[in-house]
Amino acid sequence: MRLKTSLLKEPKHILYFLKLIKHKDLVSCVGWTTADELYSCSDDHQIMKWNLLTNETTRVVKLPDDIYPIDLHWFPRSIGGKKQSHAESFVLTSSDGKFHLISKLGRVEKSIEAHCGAVLAGRWNYEGTALVTVGEDGQVKIWSKSGMLRSTLAQQGSPVYSVAWAPDSEKVLYTSGKHLIIKPLQPNAKVLQWKAHDGLILKTDWNSVNDFILSAGEDCKYKVWDSYGRLLYSSQPHEYPITSVAWAVDGELFAVGSFNTLRLCDKTGWSYALEKPNTGSIFNIAWSVDGTQLAGACGNGHVIFAHVVEQRWEWKNFEITLIKRRTMEVHNVLNDAVDVLEFRDRVIKASLNYGHLVVSTSLQCYVFSTKNWNTPLIFDLKEGTVSLILQAERHFLLVDGGGLYLYSYEGRLISSPKFPGMRTDILNAQTVSLSNDTLAIKDKADEKVIYIFEALSGKPLGDGKPLTHTTEIVEIALDQKGLTSERKIAFIDKNRDLYITSVKRFGKEQKIVKIGTMVQTLAWNDTSNILCGIQDTRFTVWYYPNTVYVDKDLLARTLYEKDASEFSKNPQIVHFVGNQITIRRADGSLIHLNISPYPAILHEYVGSSKWEDAVRLCRFVKDQTMWACLAAMAVANKDMGTAEIAYASIGEIDKVQYINSIKDLPSKESRMAHILLFSGNTQEAETLLLQAGLIYQAIQVNIDLYNWDRALELAVKHKTHVDTVLAYRQKFLEDFGKKETNKRFLQYAEGLEVDWNKIKAKIEMEIAKERERAAASPAVRA
C-alpha cells in the first residue's frame, strides 16, 4: 500500500500585490464536504473550493483582513443514517479570538468571541449537538451548535493546541504542554492525564471506531495510545517536529505530516509509505469521507492531495492488488494467470474470502466468483459509503452510514438487522462478526453487551435478550461451521481474558467460560471450529474449544502452543484459512504459520459421524492431542463407545470406568443424565431424570454429589425416599466424626430409625422398575 500524491505547479492561495510581487501564504486548514469536494483556508484570507472530478478550484469567499484562519471542521453530515439539517456549514477558528459559523456558500452566519488570543482548534462532536474550542488562553470551552457557551471545561496555564472528542461524545481529549488530558463532561468525574511527549504536543486525534488516540509533538515523534493512556506505538524521531496527524474514518489507517514529509501508517503505528513532497510543513490533514484519499494544508501555500493505492488482498492462491483508483489486478499464483478488473467508479472497500471477491465503489457493489472473473454480479448501493464488508460462506454483510445489509452472493438482500441506539459509523471487524446463520454486534453504548441476530431474518436470536458480560468487551468472533444450535462466540474483554459461550440463549443464562488470559488477538478457522490466538508470549491453537463444556480437565490437552516472541509487540492475526495462519508483526511484515492438518480432518470426520474413521486417524497420527480432542468430541456427541477408546488412549482410566458404568444403566434417560453429569451439567441431568419420572435416580444423583439440601428437598416434595436421604446423610457424618447441625435434617430425622435392609430393598425395587420400563418401551430402548 502506498500514497499517490499530487501537487499543482503553482499554489492557488496567492495574494497579488500591485500585480508585481507574488506572496505565497501558508494554508492553515482543509476539510472535505464530500468524497470529491474540499474546502481550504489560508493566511491570504481566502476560502477555496476544490472539485476533484472537474479539477476546478473556485474562491468561495474572501474573509476580512483581520481574520487569519487556523482550524476548520465541517458539521457532521449524518448520525445513525439520518442527514443533519446543519450539514452544509462548518466552524472556522481564527487568530482574533473568535470562531465563525460559515455556510457552504461562504456566508458568515455568526462570529462568536470565544478566547483571549487565537482560537487554536474547534471540533463538533459526533452528534453535532456540541462544539469544543481551545485557545492560546489555555481554556477548553463547550458550546451549543448555535454558538451559546455551555461551560468552560478546563483552564490550563499554557496554550491548548489541539482537541478531540471521545467516540461517545462524553469526554474531551486535549493537549497541555507535554501532557495529554482526557476530561469527562460530567462535573467531578475522574480526569485522566499522562505525559505523552518530551516536547510540546502540537496535534492529537481520537478515532471513534478503534478508540485509539494519536499524538504528535515537537520531540519529532508520533505516538499511538489506547483510551486508558497506555502506549501502543512510539515512532523513531523524525528530522522535524510532527505538525499534523489524522485518522482515516474507519480507523484502519492514519496519516502523519511534517516538514516536506507525508507518511501513511497502519492503526498499530508502523509505516506503509513515506512521501517527501515539496510542501513545507503540513499543518493540517483531512481524510475524505470514504477513506480513499486525504488532503494536506501546506506551509508553502499548496494543498497536497494523496490517494491510497496498491492495497492488497490474499486468499488461498489468489492475490489481488488495487493498482489504480478504479482498477484491480488479480494474480493466480498457481498458474501465473493475470486478470484486470475495471470499475466505473472509485473502489472504496473490498473483501476476498470463501471463493468470492466483494468490491464496493462509491455507487455500486460488485460480486466476483474466483472461478469466473469476467461476469460479476452488480447491484446499486442503498445509500452512503460502505465502511465495512464481512464475508461468511453463504452470504456477506455491508455496513454503511445508513445501516447493516446482509446479501447473498447472488445479490439478493436477505435482512437488515437493527437494534436500539445503533451507530453503524463506529463498527469494525473487531466489533462485528458473521457466520452462516448468525450475526453478532458489540454495543458501543454499553460495551458489556453483544447483540445476536438470526442472519436470515434479521431478528434477535433466541429469546431476544442480548449476551451480557461483567466487563467491557474488546473483540468478538463467531465460529463458522456446525449446527446453529451449537454456534459459539469467542470474545476478549478489557482485561484481555478470552471467553467462549453459546449464542443460543433461551431464558436461562448460558455458561460464559474463560479459556485464555492475556489474549491480544484471535481468529476462527474458515472450515472447522478451531480457534487460534496470541496470549502473552505464546501462540495458542484451541483445536476443540468446546472441550471446556464437555470435560474441562481435558482442555489443556487439546491445545497446540508455540513461542510467540518472534512476532514482537502487538502482533495481529490477519487470516486463519485452511491450516495456514497469517500474522502481521508490529513492523508490518507478514508471517505465515502452518499447523497440523489432522485436527481439521478430525473435525470433518466427527461432523459426518464417521467415528471409525476418526479412531483410525488418531491411531495413525499417534498424537495425545488428537486423542484428547476425539474424547471430548465423542462425549459431546453422546458416542460413549468412541469416548471409551479415546480416554483409554490418553490414560484416563477413572473416566473409562465411569463410561463403562454408564453403559450398564438400564434406561436411555439414565444414560443421558449421567453423560450430562460427566460433562458437569448437574442441573440439566436432574431435570432430565425428573421429567422422565425417575425421582429416586434424581435424588441419588444429588446424594452422590453431596448436594444434601437438594436431595432432601426432592424427597420431601415427591414424598419418597426421605429415609434414604437421611440414612446416607447419617453415614456421611459418621464417616467424618461429625454431628448433625442442619435444622431440616434434624426435623425429619426425629423419631426415625435407619434400617439399611429396608432402604436397600427399596433401591433394588426402583432399579427393577426402571429395567421393566425400559424393556416395555422398544423405542426408548432403541
N, C-alpha and C positions, 0 to 999 in steps of 0.2 A: 504494500500500500504506500502511496506517496501523494504529494501535493503538486498539482499543475498550476503554477502561478501566472498571473497576467498583470502587466502594468502599462499604462498609457505612456507615450513618449514624453508628453508634457502634462503636468498636473492640471486638473480642471479648476482647482481652487487657486486662482491667481488674481491679485489686485493690480489693476493698471493705474499707474500714476503719471499723468501728463503724456501717456502713451509712449513713454521712453524707458522707464525703469520697471522691471518685472519683479514683483515681490512674491516669493513663494511662502505662503503661510502654512503652518502645520495644521493638519486635520486632527481634530481632537476626539471625535466620536462618530460611530456609524451604527445603523440599526436597520434590520430587514422588515419590510411590511409584508411581502410575500416571498416565495422562493426565488423570484426573479426581479424583485424591486428593492432597492436600497436607498436610504437617506444618509447623507453625510453632512457634518458641520465642521467649520474651520474658523481659524482666527481671522479670516477675511470677512467674517460676519455673515457668510452665505450658507444657506441650506440647499444642498443639491440632491436631485433625484436621479438615480441610475437605473435604467431599464436594460437588463442583461439580454433580453430577447432581441431587442432592436439596436442594442449598443448605443442608445441615445442617452445624453446627460442634459438635464434641464435644471435651471435655477428655480427653486420653489419660492424662496423669499430672501430678501436682504434684511438682516436684523439691524437694529440701531447700532451705531458705532461703539456705544459703551457696553454692549453685550458681547462678551467673549465666551462662547460655549465650551463646556467641559465634559458633560456626560449627557447621553440621550438614551431613553428607554421607552419602547412602544407599550401602550396599554395592551393587556392580554387579549388576544383575538377571540379566544373561546375558553369556556370552562365546562367540562362534562359534556362536550359536544355542542353546547349552545353558544351561538355567536354573541359577543358583547356589543352593547349599543355604543359604548365609548371607544370601540376598537380602532377607529380611524383617527386617533390622536396619540401624541407622545408627550413625555415630560422632558424638558431640556434644562439642565442646571448650568449656571453661569458664574463668572468671576465677580459679579456685582452683588452677590449675596442673595440672589433671587433664584427661584425656579419658575419656569414658564410652561403652561399647558398650551400646546400648539396643535392645531388641526392638521390633517394630512395635506390640505391645500395651502398651508403656511400661515394661516391666520392665528395670531397670538390670542387665545381665548382668555387667559388670565395670567398675571405675573404676581408672584407672592414673595414678600420679604421673608426670608427663611433663616439666614445665618449672618453673623458678623464675619465678613470675609467671604471668600469664594465658597460656593456650594460644590463640593468635590465629587459627589455621586448621588444619584437618585434611582430608586428601584420600586416598581409596582410589585405588590405581592401576587401570588398565582391566581387569586380570585379577582383581582382588580378592585378590591374593597379598601385598600390602604396603600399609601406611598411612604417610603422611608427616605430621608435625606441625611447626608452627613457633610460636615464642613470644616473649614480651617479653624473655626472656633472650638472644635472638639466636641460639638454636640451631635447627638443622634436623635432625630425627630420623626414622629409618626404623624401622617396627615391623612385626612379623608380624601376620596377621589375627586372631590370638588375643591380641595385646597384648604380645608379648615384644619387647624392644628389640633391634634388629639392629645399628644403627650410628648414630653421631652424624655426619651428613654434613657439617655446617658449623657454625662458631661465629662469629657476627658480633658486632660491638661495639655494635650497636643493635637494637631490636626488629624482627622479621621479620613483616610484616603479612599477607602473602598468599603462597600456594604453589600450584603446578600441576604435573602430571606431563606428560612428553613423550608423544606418541602411542604410542611403542614401550615406554613404562614403563621405559626405561633411563636417563632423565635427569630431573632435577627443576629447575623454574624457581621462583625465589623473589626476594623484594624485599630490598633493603638500602639504606635511605635513599632517595637519588635514583637508585639503580642497580638494574638487573635482572641476575640471575646465573643461568646455566644450568650445572648441575654434574652430570656423569655419576655413576652409582652405582659404576662401577669405580674403584678407587683409582689415583691417578697419571694419570688421564685429563685431557685438556685442559679447563679451565674457561673458559667464555665470559662476559664481564662487560662491560656498557656503561652509560653514563649515559643514562637514558631520559627523565627529567623534571627540571624546575628546582625542584620541591618534593618533599616526601615522597611516595613511591608507596604508595597505600593498597590497591589491588586489581590482580590480574593473572589472566589466564585463557589457556589454551593449547588450541586446538581440534585434535582428533585427525583430522579429515577434511581440512581445508585446510592444517594445520600452521602457522597464523598465531597470533600472540601479541597479546593485548590488555593494555594497562596504563592505569591511571588514578591521578591524583595530586592533591596539594594545590595544584599550579600551575593547577588548574581545567581541565586538558586530558585527553582520552583519546587514545591512540595505537594504531596497528596496526603490528606488526613481523613480519618473517619469522623463521624459526628460526635464521638466521645473525646476527640482531641488526640487520638493515637496516630502516630506517624506511620504511613503505609509506604511512602516513597520519598526520597530526597535526591534531587539531581546533583550532578557534579557542578562546580562553579563555572559559569559562563564568563566570557570576556567582559560583558557589560551587564548592568542591572537589568533584571527582567521587568519590563514595563507593562505587560498585559498577559492575562490568562483567561481562557473561556472554555466552558464545557459545551460540547455538542448536545442537542436536546435529549437524545436517547441515553446519554451517559457512557457511551462506549469509547468515545474519543474526546481529547481536548487539544487546544492549540495554545502555543506559548509564543509571545512576541518580545523581541529585544532589539538592540541597535543592528540594523541590516540582517535580522535573523527572524525566521519564522519556522516553528517546529510543530510537527504533528505527533501526538502521543496517544498511546493506549490508556485506558482508565487506570491501569495499575502503575503508570508512570513512565514506562520505557518508550523510547522514541521510534516511530515508524519512519519519519522523514525529516530532513533538515534542509531548509532553503536559505540562501543568502542573497535576497533581493536588495536592490539599491533603494532603500526606503527611509533611511534614518531610523529613529526609534519608532516602533509600532506601539502607539499609546492605547489603542483600544481594538479589541477583536470581537466580531459578532458572527454567529453561525446562522445560516439560513434555517427556516422552519423545518425543512426536510433533512437537514444534516449532511447534505452532499457538498456544500461549499461554504466558504467563510470570506469575510472581508476585514481588512485591517486599516485603521486610521494612522497614516504615516507622518512622521515629523518633517518630511521634505515636501508636503503638500499633495502627495499622491494618495489614492485609495487603492490598496492591493486586493485583488481577488484571487482565490485559490480553490480549485476543485479537487475533491478526493477521488483519485483514480487508482487502478491496479489493485482493487480489493480481490481477495481470492477465497474460493470455496472448494472444499475437497470432500469427496465421498467415494469410498472404495477405489475404483480405478479411474475416476473422473476428477479432473482439476479444471476449475472454471475461473477465468480472470476477467475483470471489468477493464478492458483496455482503453475505452473511451466512455464518455458520459452516456452514450446510447448504444454501446457495442460490447458484447461479451464474446470471449473465445473459449471454446470447450475443447479440452485435450484429453483424449483417451490414452492413458499410459500403456495399456496392453498392446494396442496396435498402432500407436502414434497418429491416430486419426484426429484431425482438427476440424471443428465446425465453428462457424462465426454466426452469432445471433444478433440481429439488428432490431432495435426498438424504435417506435415512433417518438417516444418522449424520454426524458432523462430517467435513468434507473435510480430508484431510491433505496429499496431493500430487496434482498434475495436470500433464499434458503435452499440448500441442497441436501436431501435426505430421502430414505425409503424409495429410491428409484425415481424421484421427481425433483425438478427444479422449479421453484415458485419465485417469480420476479414481480415486484410491484414498481410501476412507474408513477409519474405524477397523476395519471388519469386512469390507468388500466392495470389489470393483473394478468400475467402470462403463466400458464402451467405447462411445463415441458415434461415428457417422459424421457428417461435416459435411453430408452430403446428407439426413440424417434425424435430427433431434434428439429425436424423440418415443419411439423404441423402442431404448433402449440394451441392450447385452448386459451381463448382470450375473452375476458369479460370486464365491463366497466366497474370502477370502484364506486362505492356508495357516496362517500364524502371524505374529505380530509386526506392527509398524508399518512401512509402506513408507517407505523413506528416499530412494529414487531411482527415477525412471521414465525409461527411454530408449526412443526410437522409431526404427525403420527402416521402410522402405516396406512390408515384408511382415509384420513382427511387432514386438513390444515386449518390453522387459525390466523386470521388477520386482525391486528389491533390498530385502530386509528383514533383520532380525537373524538370521534362520534360513538364508538362502541367496540364490541367484540363480535366478530363474524366467523362462524365455522363453515367451511366449504368442503365439499367432496372434491376429489381430483378431476371430476367431470365438470366442475364449475357450478354445481348446484348448492345454493345456500341451505345449510342444514339447520342451524339455530343461531340465535343471538342472545347469549345469556346476559342477565343484568342482576345487580344487587344494590341495596341502598347505599348511597354515597359513593358510587363507583366513579373512579377517576382513571380513565384509560391512559392519560398522558404520562403517568408515573409507573406504568407496568413494564417489566423487562423479563428476560429469560430466567432470572432467579426467582421471580415472584409469581410466575405463571407456569403451569405445567399441563401438558396434554397427552392423553393416551387414546386408544381406540374407542373407549366408552366413557371416559371421564375427563373433566376439565377442573383444575384446581387453581384458585387465585388467592394470594395473600391479601388481606385487607390492610390498606395503608392507614385508615383511620384508627383501627385497633390492631396493632401488629402481632397480637397473640392469636388472631383468628384467621382461619383458612376457609374460604367458601368453596364448596364442592358441587359440581353440576353434572347432570347427565349430558353427554355430548350430543346425542341425537335429538333431545327435546329442549335442551337449554334450561331445564327445570332443576331446582336443588335436589341433590341425591338423598335417598332415604327419607328420614322424617323432616328434612328441610333445615335441620339445625346445623350450623357451621361447626367445624372442628376447632376446639379452643385449647390452647396450651397455657402453661403457667408463666412462660417468659416470652418476650418478643422473638418472633421468628425471622430469620435472615434469608434462608433459601429453601425452596421446596422442589420435589421431583417425584413424579408418578412412575411406577413400573409399567412396562409396555406390553407384557404378554400375559396369557392366562385368562381365567374367567373374571367377569365383572365382580362376582361375589367375593373373589379373593384379591381384588385390587388393593395394592398397598401404596402408601405415600411415605416418603422419607423426607425429613426436614432437619435443618440445622438451626439452632436457636442462638440467641445473643451470646450465650456462654460458650458457643462453639461445640455444644453437645449434639450428637446425631441421634435422632429418634425415628422410629418406624411405627406405623399404625394402619389399621384397615380403613378404607374410605366408606364402607357400608356402615351406616350408623342409624339404628332403629331404637330410639328411646334410651336404652342403656348406654352408658359410657364405654366405649371400646378401650382396651388397654393401649396406652402410648408407652412404648418400651424404649429405653436408651440402649443403643448398640455401639456407640463410639464416643470418644471425647477428643477435644481439641481438633475438630474436623474443619478444614479450611474450604474444601470444595468436594463435590460429589457428582456422580452420574450413573444412571441405569444403563445397562446394555440394551441395544436396539432389538435383539432377537430372543433374549432369555432374561429371566428376572435375577440377574446378577448385578450387584451394586459395587461400585468402587469409590474410593475417597482417599484423600491425603490427610492423615491425622498426625499432628505433631511432626515427628521426623520419620514417619513410616507411611509408605504407600500400602493401602489395605484393600483387598477384594473380599467382599462377603459373597461367597459362592451360592449360599442359600439363606438370605436374611430371615426368612420365615421360621427358621430353626428356633428363634427366640420365643415363638409361640408354641412350639412343639416340645422342645427339650432344651431349656436354657443352658443347661450344663454342656451341651454339645456345641454351642455357638463358636467358642474359641477354636474348636477343632475343624470348623468349616471355613476358616479364613486362609487367605494367602497374604503374606506380608513381605515387604521389601523395604530396604533402607531408602529414604526419600531425600537424603541430604544433597544428592546431586541436582535436585530440582531448584535449589536455592530458596530464597524467601518468597512467600506469596505465589506459589505456582497455581495454575488453573487447569482443570480438566476440560478439554475442548470437545472431544468426541470419545465415545465408547462403542465402536462398531465392530461386530464380529468378536474376534479375540484380540483386537488391537485397541489400545488406549492412547490418545494423543494428549500430551500435556504441554502447556505453554509456560515456560520459565519466566522469572521476573525480568530477564533481559530480552524477552520477546522470542527467543528461539523455541522451536517445537521439538519435543522428544516423543518418540513412538515406542511404546512398550507392548510386548506381546505376552499374553497369559496362556495357560494351557487350554487347548480347545475341548478337552474332555468334559469339564463341568457343563458346558453348553450342550454337548451331546447327551449328557445325563438328563438335563432338564427336558430335552426333546423326547427322550425315551419315556420319562415319567409322565410328561404331558400327554403322551399317546397310550399310557397304561401298558407299556412294553416292559414289564418288570423283569422278565427273564433276560431280556437284552441288557437291561440296566445292571443286573447282577453280573452278567458275563463281562460287561465293560469294566466294572470295578475289579473283577478278578484279573482282567488283562492289564489294567493300569497299575494295580498293586500299590495304591496310594491311600493312606489312612484318611486324608481329607475327603476323598471321593466316597469312601465307605460311610463316613460321618454324615455327609450330605444325603446319601441314599437312605440311611437310617431315619433321618428327620423327614425326608420326603415320603417315605413309606408310612410312617406314623401319621403324618398329615393327611394321607390318602387312605388311611384305615387298612392298609395292606400289612397285617401283622406278621405274615409269613416271611415276606421280604425284610421287614424290620428286624425279625429274629436273626436272620442270616447276617445282616449288616452290623447289628450290635455285637454279635459273636465275633465278627472280623476285627472289631476295634477293642475287644476285650472287656466289654461291659456286661459281665456275667450276671450281675444282680438284675439288670434290665431284661436280659434274656429269660431269666427265671420268672419275672413278673409277666412278661408277654406269654409265656407258657401257661401261667395260671389264668390269664385272661381267656386263652383258647379253650380252657376246660369249663368255663362258665356256661350254664345251661341255655340262657336266653340271649337273643340278639341285643335286647335293651341293656342287659347287664354288661355284655361285652363292650358295647358302645360307651357306656358310662365309665367303665374302667379305662378305656382308651383316653377318654377326656380327662380322667384323673391322672393318667400317665403324663399328660401334657400340662397338668397343673390347673385345669379348668374345673375346680371343685363345684362351683355354683351350677354350671351347666350340667355336670354329672348328676347332681342331686335332683335338679329339675326334671331331667330325662327319666330318672327312676320313679319319681312321684307321678309324673304323667302316665307312666306305664302301669301304675298301681303297685309297684314293688316297694311298699312302705318300709318293710324290715330292711331291705337292702340299702335304702336311703339312710336309715338310722345307723346301720352298721358302718357305712362309709364315714359318717361323722365320728363314730366311736374310734375307728381305725386312725382318723386324723386328729384325735383328741379334741374335737370340737364338742365338748361335753354339753354346753348350754344348748346348742342347736340340736343335738341328739335327743336331749330330754324334751325340748320344745316340740319336736316332731312326734315323739312317743305320746306325749300328753294330748297333743292336738288330734292325733288319729286313734287315741285310746288303745294302744297296743304296744307291747314290749317295753313298758315303763320299768318293770323289774329287770329286764335285760340290761338296760342302760345303767340302772343303779348297781347291778352286780359287777359290770365291767368297771364302773367308777370306783367301787369299793376295792376291787382287786388292784386297780391302778394306784390308789392311795396307800394300800398296804405294802405294795412293792417298794414304795419310796418312804415308808415310815411316817406318813402324814395323816392328819385327822381332817375330817370333812368340815369345811367352814362356809360352803356355799349354802345360803338360806333355802333356795329352791330344792336342792338335793336333800337337805335335812328334813324339809317339809314332807317330801314324797317318800323318804326312807323311814319315816316314823312308823313303828309297829310292823315293818316289813322284814321278813326273814328271807335271806337269799338261799334258794335251792338250785344249785347248779345243774342237778339232774333234770329238773323241770325245764330250765332255761335251754339246755342242750336239746331236749326233746322238741321244744317249740321251734328252735332254729332249724333242726333237721326237717320238721314239718314244712317250714317256709321254703326250704330248698327243694323239697319234693314237689310242693305246689308249683314252684317255678318251672321245674322239669316237665311236669304234666302239661302245664300251659304251653310251654314251648313245643312239646310233642303234638299237641292238639292244633297247633297253628302252622301248617306247612309253609305258608307264605313267609311268616316270620322266620321259621327255621331256615328257609332258603336264603 
